[in-house]
Amino acid sequence: HFFDLYRMSPGSVLGRSLLGSLAARLKHSLLSPQSVALSFHPSHRPCSHPLSVKRAFVPHHFSTSYSLGRSMAVANGETSVDVSKPPYSAPEPAFVPKHSARCYCGAVAFVACEDPVDAKICHCRTCQTIHGAPCQWAAIFHKHHIRFVQGVQHLRFFNNEVGSPTHQLPCKVTCGQCHTHLADEGRNMFLAFPPAFQFPRGAVPEAFRPTCHIFYGARVLDVRDSLPKYLGHKEKSPLFSE
């Protein structure tokens, strides 16, 4: 048995060889083409940004086919995502990436075909605690403008409303490898974090620049800028009076 083999000869050449063979067979059976089939167009090109890694790419055209039905299990064993719906579904032929993003280690990558509709800086206590930072900068996209092109199996989710690590919307989206915070996924919108994006020459596009501060009453640092500062949500709460 597997565990008997491990106990008897964990350091031997034979033991390592047999364990490696067994692991390869398990990987093949779990990730065979009959389970998950991924095909990419030959016109894929690597990201040219200096921060990119070999595993991060921006495909011009690509197709992804899943034969697991309507849902794909994520590696934590408890969560599944619906691969028939954005941002986890295969992109349509008309989907042309405009912006690319990845986690720190490069295991997870996603692309956007349009600019964000807005960008905000949130000072709420939840964002401060989860990010370990004074505030959170988020660019807001329609979910159908986002597609994950790499590493869906590495994603982890957390719903802070119920305190559960499940893909129950709205939820936080992170990489399970390096734990980069990638986005807040809502029912219709996808709040991506701009530091994950690879902007040409490092210049932040105008569409990603914040238009306001929200939940500014919970701030831990005063911010001196010309942006409107709301005590709650944008245009749905009073402005902070300086």
N, C-alpha and C positions, 0 to 999 in steps of 0.2 A: 504494500500500500504506500501511497504518497508520503504520509507522515512517518511510517515505519522506516522508509528509505531515508527520510530527512534525519531521523534520530540516529540511525545506524552509521551513516557515512556523509554527514553534511559537508565535510571538508575534503573528501577524496575526489580524485579526478573522475572516477566512475560515477560517484554520486552527483557531482555537478553536471556531468554529461547527461545522465538519465533525467535529472530534474529539468535541465534545459530542454531536452527533447519533449518531455511531458508538457512543459510550459508552452512550447511552440505548437504542440498539437491542440492544447486548449485554446490558444489564441486563434489558431486557424479555424477551429470549430465554432468559436464565438463570433469571429469577424470574417467569415467566409463570404464570397459573393452571394451565396444564397441568403445570407442574413442582411448584409448591408453592401450595396454596390455603389461606388462613387466613381464617376467618370468626369474628366476635365478636358476642356478643349485645348488643343495644342498651342493656341495663341496665348496661354498664360505667360505672364512675365513677372519677374521678381520686383518687389518694391525698390525704387531707386533711392529712397530716403536713407540717409546714413544710419538711422536708428533701426532700420528694418533688419530682420533676420531671414535666414533661408526659408523658414517655414511660413513666413508672412508674405502673402502675395496679393496682387490685385488682378483678378482675371477679367479679360475683356468679355468673354462669353464662357459660360460653363453650365453644365447640367449635372444634377444630382438625383439619383434614383434610389429610393428606399423600398425594400420589400418586407419591412417589418409591420406593415399595416399603417394605421394612422398615428401611431405614437412610437417614439424611440426612447428606450430607457437610458437615463443618464447614470454615470458610473457610481453615484452614491447609493444606488440600489433602491431608493425610495421615491425618486422623482422621475417623471417622464415629461417630455415636451411633445407637442403636437407638430409633427413635421409637415402637415398639410397646410399650416398657417404661418404667415410671417411672424417673427423674423427667422423662423427655423425651416421654412419650406424652401424648395428649390426655386431659384430665381427664374423668371420668365425670360424669353429671348430678348424682350425689349428692356430688360433691366441692365442698365449700364452704370457701373460703379463710378461715383464722383469723388467720394472720400473713403479712406481706408483707416482702420483702427485695429489694434491688437493689444493683448496683455503684455506684461513686462517680459515674460519668458518666451512669448511667441507661440504658445500652444493653442491659443484661441485668437481668431481673427474675424472681423465682420466688416461689411462695406455698406455705404449709403449711396443711393442713386440721386438724392436731392439734398439741398441745404436744409439745415434745421429751421423750424418755423419760429423759434425763439430761443433765447438763452438767458439763464438766471443764476444768481448766486444765492444759495439758501443758507440761512444761519440757524436753522432749527436744531434743537438738542439731539434729535435722532441722527441727523447728518453729521453733526459734530462728533458724536460718539462712534458711529459706524466707520467714519473715515479717519478718525483720530486727528482731526484738523479743525481749524476755526470755522470753516464753512465748506460748502460744496458748490462747484461750478458745473452746471448741467446744460447741455444743448438738447433741445426737444425736437424729436423727429416723429413723423407718422410711422407707425410700425411697418406698414407695407413698403416703406422706403428703406428698410434695413434687411440685410440677409447675413447670417453667419456662414462663412465660407470655410471655416476650419475650426476643429476642436470642440464641436458641440458636446462630445462625450466628456469633456473636461469641465463643463460648466457646473457651477453650484448655485443654488438659490436659497433665499431666506426671506420669509414673510414676517416682517417685524410686528405686524398687527396681531398675529396669533402666536408669534414667537416660534415658528416652525421652519425647518430647513426644507421646504417644499416649493414646487413651482405653482404656487397659489397666488394669483394676481390680486393686487400689485405686489411685486417682490424685488429684492435686490439680486443682481446678477454678477457673479465673480468667477474668476478662473480658479479651478480647484488645484492647479499646480503651483502657481506663484501667488495666488490670492489677490490679484489685482481687481479692484472694483471697476467694473466695466459700465454698468448702467442700472437705472431703476426701470423695470419693465411694468408698464401699466396695461390696462385693458385695450386701449387704442393708441397710446403713445409710448415712445421709447426715449427715455432721458439718458442719453449717452454722456460720458465724461470726457470732455475735450482733450485732457492730457494723454488719453490713449490713442488719439489720432496722429497720423503722420502727415503733417502739413508740409508742402514744398518749401524748402529753405527756412522752415521753422516759423513762417509768418502765419499768424492766426487769421483766417478769413473773417470778413466783417460779419457774416451770418452767425459766427460762433461767439461773437463778443457779447458779453452780458448786457441786457437792457435794463436790469433792475436788481435790487436786493429784496429778498422776501424773508419774513420772520426775523426782521432786523432787531426786534425787541429782545431776542434771545442771544444776541451777538456776544462774543467774548472779546472782540476787538472792534474799535471804532474804525470806520472806513471813510476816508475823506475823498470823495469823488462826486461827480455831478449826476450820478444815477439816482432815480427815485428809490426810496427805501420804504417798503411796506412792512407793517407790523404782522401781517399774515400773507395771504396769497395776493398776487398781483391784481390790482384794480378791483379786488373784492374785500379789501381791508383798508383802514386808515393809513395815511402816510406818516412816517416818523417825523416829528418836529425837532429839528436840530437847534 
